[in-house]
Amino acid sequence: MKKRSRLVKNLATGCLFGAILWPPTALGTPIDCAGQNPQRLGNSKRANWNSPLPAPTPVAPSTVVKKNTVVPGPPPALTVLPAAITSDFFGHLELSISNLAAGATVKVERFQVNNRDGVIDTAAVLQSSYLVTDGQSPIVNRATNTAVVADATLADGVIQAQLGYLDPFVQNMAGEYVLRVSSPSGAFRPATQRLSVAPTPHPQRFSGQVRAGGGVVPFAYVGLLTATGAGGEFAGGAIADAEGRYTIQAPAGVYELMTARPGFVGDLGRSTLVRLSANTNRIVDLTLESGTRKISGRLFDRALPEQGLAGIQLFGWTADDERFTIGYSDAEGNWSLAVTPEVWRISILPQAVVAAGYVGLQDELYLDAEAEDVREVNIGLPRADRLVRGTVRDASDNSLISDCAVELWSADLDYKVRVRSDIQGQYLAPVFEGSWFQTVNPESVLELGYAGLTAITLNVSSNAVSESNLYLAPLATELSGMVVDDLGQPVPGAILLFQPVEAGNRAWTTAETDEEGRMYGAVPAGTFRASVDMPNTYYDLIEVESPPFQARLDSNPELKLLMKNPKARLKVRLVDGLGEPVTDLPLFAEARITNTVHRTFDYTDEEGVADLGVISGEWTVRFDQSNAALSLATFGYLPTTNRVVAITGTDRAIEVTLTRTPVTPSPEPPPRLTVTKASSRIRLTWPSSAGSPGFALESAPTVMGPWKMVTGSPVASGAVLTHDVDPTGPAGFFRLRRP
């Protein structure tokens, strides 16, 4: 599990590291991320959500209302090819849905089931849900949006769509699944099709039993994480049987085993690295804990709050990374995670959000469940309406590279998109208009023999598609070394960043020290500088900048990096113009001592104080970060000058007043649209204050659109406007929207 400090450091040096969720979000109870100011809760570190969220439409429409219900007809014909895959499957499933009305919208859901008869019973888990409309193509400006499930044909009553399996997570676990196609309007009865995921055959395997308390945990998820790089990649898994017994076949190697199940809490503190030798059956029993608290809420479309986001996977970790939990949003977007009584960090799986056509959160939600359950954590996500596409290639020979994790962050670090390059080396990332940071996750390409990329800034304009081709440098030499403090003690768990010195070289890699402070890594050819990015536990240590080193083919450099123990404290208190503390702001200070740069870092706490460990010297507290994502503007404050503080062996304290960026008032909330039955007609009613040139009445056959303006003039009656519609007409949903 990664620490948020890594992204902070990487941004400060021009890098982005893709496996990080940062900064944590200031969310309490109740919470509404759809543009509302959140309440604060607990004592954990959190960032500020006061800035407005981007949205694909200028103003959110009023409540969308449904016209009527119909008698369901026969189910459509559904085929899925292939109907059986292995857990290492990389590609797309082909879905064919026929015998539909032209232009019909269907809901495609995937359930994990615990039987072999294809029945969706009460124990089934909804793992994904998509709305697909006949004739609505995934092609945008000649680019096929393979990240979403959409019809590739005309509005002909047949849907041909692809379901992507390009990013490994729980959906690839060996087990039984069922795909179901249903009608949101009840036009037909559901159709189902089984999908089997078989284990990838290997001569060696892990096996064991999952237990909790005094009993077994049936149908638990058991996953393998690779033990390479600075953190593990998901390497496969299986679903235990009714007795909690599991078997996972895997290549020989070193893995970390973890287990999870909705309603339980996994214990990462007990997980250890386990070696799987060739042609062996390694028995490893695993343990879960029943959750005694709940954190719950709802996921929904930010522009259409009534539209819940179903089948989205959520994760939770404790603040100390010792325990974790998982869950899914249900058909209405409601979700619930079983937790233990403590502070939890909640995140939403980016791949699942992208597949549903939305942009996920970059931030984790820090929530305190120590005293009681946390409810109403309601999160509105913006729909993606722009595409970034390109290829990932080898910089040395221009060959295409598949299975790379391409990641993008919005400039304010609120949103994140993660997609994979396909077998042709092509990727396509759904985003919204604005400025984004883009990189390739180094952990996803380490085993492929490549370095990652330092982040570039990508401006996504009003054009539907933006082009961005990425080039990776092949690794040329292995590294080894140690990290110690000034007392000679090893520093375990330190994240090392290897960044190029040459202008224009964007290759970079990372490594992590073991319990003895040793590290092993690799870099491309060139001149690099090593820096240490510490997890939260080591904020007190001061980084000492190391000299550059030359990496040549098979040169195998041996490095020694030094951290210093602080001799004094520099406490910097930040307040706003009203004297209120500025919390959760990352603050850096640096000093040149004996001609060597020293750096220190901390977040401001609930009192607005950053407690920086320092030694004697002249320290500059930096507000003018070279990376725009760490500037004061990103956190809602106007720029201010840096502060220089002399440390002579004793503690110092300073106070700095920041000025908030003026906030543009948000538009008035949309009017409420109501529907009633008037004789043989359906009557829509809304306040006359919303008449022209205010909000326009629009209709659509499905809640997904396409939306068109309703012809005819409404009738004024006192303070309201009314409009009657034919209940047998094609329009099934209505809304008010400002043109």
Secondary structure in CASP SS format (residue, H / E / C, confidence):
PFRMAT SS
TARGET T0000
AUTHOR 0000-0000-0000
METHOD secondary structure of the structure
MODEL  1
M C 1.00
K C 1.00
K C 1.00
R C 1.00
S H 1.00
R H 1.00
L H 1.00
V H 1.00
K H 1.00
N H 1.00
L H 1.00
A H 1.00
T C 1.00
G C 1.00
C C 1.00
L C 1.00
F C 1.00
G C 1.00
A C 1.00
I C 1.00
L C 1.00
W C 1.00
P C 1.00
P C 1.00
T E 1.00
A C 1.00
L C 1.00
G C 1.00
T C 1.00
P C 1.00
I E 1.00
D E 1.00
C C 1.00
A C 1.00
G C 1.00
Q C 1.00
N C 1.00
P C 1.00
Q C 1.00
R C 1.00
L C 1.00
G C 1.00
N C 1.00
S C 1.00
K C 1.00
R C 1.00
A E 1.00
N C 1.00
W C 1.00
N C 1.00
S C 1.00
P C 1.00
L C 1.00
P C 1.00
A C 1.00
P C 1.00
T C 1.00
P C 1.00
V C 1.00
A C 1.00
P C 1.00
S C 1.00
T C 1.00
V C 1.00
V E 1.00
K E 1.00
K C 1.00
N C 1.00
T C 1.00
V C 1.00
V C 1.00
P C 1.00
G E 1.00
P C 1.00
P C 1.00
P C 1.00
A E 1.00
L E 1.00
T E 1.00
V E 1.00
L E 1.00
P C 1.00
A C 1.00
A E 1.00
I E 1.00
T E 1.00
S C 1.00
D C 1.00
F C 1.00
F C 1.00
G E 1.00
H E 1.00
L E 1.00
E E 1.00
L E 1.00
S E 1.00
I E 1.00
S E 1.00
N C 1.00
L C 1.00
A C 1.00
A C 1.00
G C 1.00
A C 1.00
T E 1.00
V E 1.00
K E 1.00
V E 1.00
E E 1.00
R E 1.00
F E 1.00
Q E 1.00
V E 1.00
N C 1.00
N C 1.00
R C 1.00
D C 1.00
G C 1.00
V C 1.00
I C 1.00
D C 1.00
T C 1.00
A C 1.00
A C 1.00
V E 1.00
L E 1.00
Q E 1.00
S E 1.00
S E 1.00
Y E 1.00
L E 1.00
V E 1.00
T E 1.00
D C 1.00
G C 1.00
Q C 1.00
S C 1.00
P C 1.00
I E 1.00
V E 1.00
N C 1.00
R C 1.00
A E 1.00
T E 1.00
N C 1.00
T C 1.00
A C 1.00
V C 1.00
V C 1.00
A C 1.00
D C 1.00
A C 1.00
T C 1.00
L C 1.00
A C 1.00
D C 1.00
G C 1.00
V C 1.00
I E 1.00
Q E 1.00
A E 1.00
Q E 1.00
L E 1.00
G E 1.00
Y E 1.00
L C 1.00
D C 1.00
P C 1.00
F C 1.00
V H 1.00
Q H 1.00
N H 1.00
M C 1.00
A E 1.00
G E 1.00
E E 1.00
Y E 1.00
V E 1.00
L E 1.00
R E 1.00
V E 1.00
S E 1.00
S C 1.00
P C 1.00
S C 1.00
G C 1.00
A C 1.00
F E 1.00
R C 1.00
P C 1.00
A E 1.00
T E 1.00
Q E 1.00
R E 1.00
L E 1.00
S E 1.00
V E 1.00
A E 1.00
P C 1.00
T C 1.00
P C 1.00
H C 1.00
P C 1.00
Q C 1.00
R E 1.00
F E 1.00
S E 1.00
G E 1.00
Q E 1.00
V E 1.00
R E 1.00
A E 1.00
G C 1.00
G C 1.00
G E 1.00
V E 1.00
V C 1.00
P C 1.00
F C 1.00
A C 1.00
Y E 1.00
V E 1.00
G E 1.00
L E 1.00
L E 1.00
T E 1.00
A C 1.00
T C 1.00
G C 1.00
A C 1.00
G C 1.00
G C 1.00
E C 1.00
F E 1.00
A E 1.00
G E 1.00
G E 1.00
A E 1.00
I E 1.00
A C 1.00
D C 1.00
A C 1.00
E C 1.00
G C 1.00
R E 1.00
Y E 1.00
T E 1.00
I E 1.00
Q E 1.00
A C 1.00
P C 1.00
A C 1.00
G E 1.00
V E 1.00
Y E 1.00
E E 1.00
L E 1.00
M E 1.00
T E 1.00
A E 1.00
R C 1.00
P C 1.00
G C 1.00
F E 1.00
V E 1.00
G E 1.00
D E 1.00
L H 1.00
G H 1.00
R H 1.00
S C 1.00
T C 1.00
L E 1.00
V E 1.00
R E 1.00
L E 1.00
S C 1.00
A C 1.00
N C 1.00
T C 1.00
N E 1.00
R E 1.00
I E 1.00
V C 1.00
D C 1.00
L E 1.00
T E 1.00
L E 1.00
E E 1.00
S E 1.00
G C 1.00
T C 1.00
R E 1.00
K E 1.00
I E 1.00
S E 1.00
G E 1.00
R E 1.00
L E 1.00
F E 1.00
D E 1.00
R C 1.00
A C 1.00
L C 1.00
P C 1.00
E C 1.00
Q C 1.00
G E 1.00
L C 1.00
A C 1.00
G C 1.00
I C 1.00
Q E 1.00
L E 1.00
F E 1.00
G E 1.00
W E 1.00
T E 1.00
A C 1.00
D C 1.00
D C 1.00
E C 1.00
R E 1.00
F E 1.00
T E 1.00
I E 1.00
G E 1.00
Y E 1.00
S C 1.00
D C 1.00
A C 1.00
E C 1.00
G C 1.00
N E 1.00
W E 1.00
S E 1.00
L E 1.00
A E 1.00
V E 1.00
T C 1.00
P C 1.00
E C 1.00
V E 1.00
W E 1.00
R E 1.00
I E 1.00
S E 1.00
I E 1.00
L C 1.00
P H 1.00
Q H 1.00
A H 1.00
V H 1.00
V H 1.00
A H 1.00
A C 1.00
G C 1.00
Y E 1.00
V C 1.00
G E 1.00
L E 1.00
Q C 1.00
D C 1.00
E C 1.00
L E 1.00
Y E 1.00
L E 1.00
D E 1.00
A C 1.00
E C 1.00
A C 1.00
E C 1.00
D C 1.00
V E 1.00
R E 1.00
E E 1.00
V E 1.00
N E 1.00
I E 1.00
G E 1.00
L E 1.00
P C 1.00
R E 1.00
A C 1.00
D C 1.00
R E 1.00
L E 1.00
V E 1.00
R E 1.00
G E 1.00
T E 1.00
V E 1.00
R E 1.00
D E 1.00
A C 1.00
S C 1.00
D C 1.00
N C 1.00
S C 1.00
L E 1.00
I C 1.00
S C 1.00
D C 1.00
C C 1.00
A E 1.00
V E 1.00
E E 1.00
L E 1.00
W E 1.00
S E 1.00
A C 1.00
D C 1.00
L C 1.00
D C 1.00
Y E 1.00
K E 1.00
V E 1.00
R E 1.00
V E 1.00
R E 1.00
S C 1.00
D C 1.00
I C 1.00
Q C 1.00
G C 1.00
Q E 1.00
Y E 1.00
L E 1.00
A E 1.00
P E 1.00
V E 1.00
F C 1.00
E C 1.00
G E 1.00
S E 1.00
W E 1.00
F E 1.00
Q E 1.00
T E 1.00
V E 1.00
N C 1.00
P H 1.00
E H 1.00
S H 1.00
V H 1.00
L H 1.00
E C 1.00
L C 1.00
G C 1.00
Y E 1.00
A C 1.00
G E 1.00
L E 1.00
T C 1.00
A C 1.00
I E 1.00
T E 1.00
L E 1.00
N E 1.00
V E 1.00
S C 1.00
S C 1.00
N C 1.00
A C 1.00
V E 1.00
S E 1.00
E E 1.00
S C 1.00
N C 1.00
L E 1.00
Y E 1.00
L E 1.00
A C 1.00
P E 1.00
L C 1.00
A C 1.00
T E 1.00
E E 1.00
L E 1.00
S E 1.00
G E 1.00
M E 1.00
V E 1.00
V E 1.00
D E 1.00
D C 1.00
L C 1.00
G C 1.00
Q C 1.00
P E 1.00
V C 1.00
P C 1.00
G C 1.00
A C 1.00
I E 1.00
L E 1.00
L E 1.00
F E 1.00
Q E 1.00
P E 1.00
V C 1.00
E C 1.00
A C 1.00
G C 1.00
N C 1.00
R C 1.00
A E 1.00
W E 1.00
T E 1.00
T E 1.00
A E 1.00
E E 1.00
T C 1.00
D C 1.00
E C 1.00
E C 1.00
G C 1.00
R E 1.00
M E 1.00
Y E 1.00
G E 1.00
A E 1.00
V E 1.00
P C 1.00
A C 1.00
G E 1.00
T E 1.00
F E 1.00
R E 1.00
A E 1.00
S E 1.00
V E 1.00
D E 1.00
M C 1.00
P C 1.00
N H 1.00
T H 1.00
Y H 1.00
Y C 1.00
D C 1.00
L C 1.00
I E 1.00
E E 1.00
V E 1.00
E C 1.00
S C 1.00
P C 1.00
P C 1.00
F E 1.00
Q E 1.00
A E 1.00
R C 1.00
L C 1.00
D C 1.00
S C 1.00
N C 1.00
P C 1.00
E E 1.00
L E 1.00
K E 1.00
L E 1.00
L E 1.00
M E 1.00
K E 1.00
N C 1.00
P C 1.00
K C 1.00
A E 1.00
R E 1.00
L E 1.00
K E 1.00
V E 1.00
R E 1.00
L E 1.00
V E 1.00
D C 1.00
G C 1.00
L C 1.00
G C 1.00
E C 1.00
P E 1.00
V C 1.00
T C 1.00
D C 1.00
L C 1.00
P E 1.00
L E 1.00
F E 1.00
A E 1.00
E E 1.00
A E 1.00
R E 1.00
I E 1.00
T C 1.00
N C 1.00
T E 1.00
V E 1.00
H E 1.00
R E 1.00
T E 1.00
F E 1.00
D E 1.00
Y E 1.00
T C 1.00
D C 1.00
E C 1.00
E C 1.00
G C 1.00
V E 1.00
A E 1.00
D E 1.00
L E 1.00
G E 1.00
V E 1.00
I C 1.00
S C 1.00
G E 1.00
E E 1.00
W E 1.00
T E 1.00
V E 1.00
R E 1.00
F C 1.00
D C 1.00
Q C 1.00
S C 1.00
N C 1.00
A H 1.00
A H 1.00
L H 1.00
S C 1.00
L H 1.00
A H 1.00
T H 1.00
F H 1.00
G C 1.00
Y E 1.00
L C 1.00
P C 1.00
T C 1.00
T C 1.00
N C 1.00
R E 1.00
V E 1.00
V E 1.00
A E 1.00
I E 1.00
T C 1.00
G C 1.00
T C 1.00
D C 1.00
R E 1.00
A E 1.00
I E 1.00
E E 1.00
V E 1.00
T E 1.00
L C 1.00
T C 1.00
R E 1.00
T C 1.00
P C 1.00
V C 1.00
T C 1.00
P C 1.00
S C 1.00
P C 1.00
E C 1.00
P C 1.00
P C 1.00
P C 1.00
R C 1.00
L C 1.00
T E 1.00
V E 1.00
T E 1.00
K E 1.00
A E 1.00
S C 1.00
S C 1.00
R E 1.00
I E 1.00
R E 1.00
L E 1.00
T E 1.00
W E 1.00
P E 1.00
S H 1.00
S H 1.00
A H 1.00
G C 1.00
S C 1.00
P C 1.00
G C 1.00
F C 1.00
A E 1.00
L E 1.00
E E 1.00
S E 1.00
A E 1.00
P C 1.00
T C 1.00
V C 1.00
M C 1.00
G C 1.00
P C 1.00
W C 1.00
K E 1.00
M E 1.00
V C 1.00
T C 1.00
G C 1.00
S C 1.00
P C 1.00
V E 1.00
A E 1.00
S E 1.00
G C 1.00
A C 1.00
V E 1.00
L E 1.00
T E 1.00
H E 1.00
D E 1.00
V E 1.00
D C 1.00
P C 1.00
T C 1.00
G C 1.00
P C 1.00
A C 1.00
G C 1.00
F E 1.00
F E 1.00
R E 1.00
L E 1.00
R E 1.00
R C 1.00
P C 1.00
END
